[in-house]
Amino acid sequence: MIHSPVFQAFAGDVLSRRTAEIGMHLHAWTSPPLEPLTRDDTQALPYLIEYLPRVMREKVHALTVTIEDTLGIKVLSHRAGRWAFDERYAEILLDEGYAVDCSVTPLVDWRTTLGDPAGRGGTDYTAFPREAYWIDLRDISRPGTSGLLEVPVTIDSFRSAFTQRIVGAADALPRRLRADAHRVANRLSPVEVWLRPNGRNRKQLGRLVERVLQERRRYAQFVLHSSELMPGGSPTFPDPAAIERLYADVEYLFESIATRFRGTTLSEFHRGMLT
């Protein structure tokens, strides 16, 4: 995308008006240097964390430099392609000068979503925090003292109080046992209510925002892929009618929060966490 003149013009415009931030988002199978990992990477879509550390570092560095040189900015924020993140990745981001990441999707286990067919799937986030925290480079599921801020996607569960108590008690367990306890709770009661419209969840979006406000959380992070704004760009919104419903839901959500939230970029949020 960074090589597209259309995107370059768009990015330059929003940056000059200070209405957006350009972060780094890397899909390993299309980001140079290209070193095949599977029989057909364009079909398998391998995760960056499935490559050797050397290749991971080279890909992150190459894309970072390309964005910065093309737009004349320092890139400070990042989201991992296909939500795959680990301790090595976090350390590479710090070495490249990144300040904030937003790859964590609390409650979600991506391990059954394969990249490399011979691999172990994506990252298991079932036991990760739901609020912003400074990452522990030895265990990215725990707060630490590194300079990399994690801002998890706003995802929550509307489970029963009993199930919530089970999950709360499990958070004191070691990481693997925490994850097992969360998976059991997931089977007992549905999870993964994202602040992300899908054409069928307007009521859940409003309910999630109300919970964020009631619990006095520091932020709510809205998620939407740019491809979802185009008819047929995603399975979720296959035609113009679906796109119209999406825009109606987005407008409804934004109108309902306009007087209760203040828009901010990830870098601005990071600076606020330092004060």
Buried (B, 14 or more C-beta within 10 A) or exposed (E): EBEEEEBBEBBBEEBEEEEEBBBBBBBBBEBEEEEEBBEEBEEBBBBBBBBEEEBBBBBBBBBBEBBBEBBEBEBBBBBBBBBBBBBBBBBBBBEBEBBBBBBBBBBBBBBEBBBBEEBBBBBBBBBBBBBBBBBBBEEBBBBBEBBBBBBBBBBBBEBEEEBBEBBEEBEEBEEEEBBBBBBEBBEEBEBBBBBBBBBEBBEBBBEBBEBBEEEEBEBBBBBBEEEBBEBEBBEBBEEEEBBEBBEEBBEBBEEBBEEEBEEEBBBBBBBEBEE
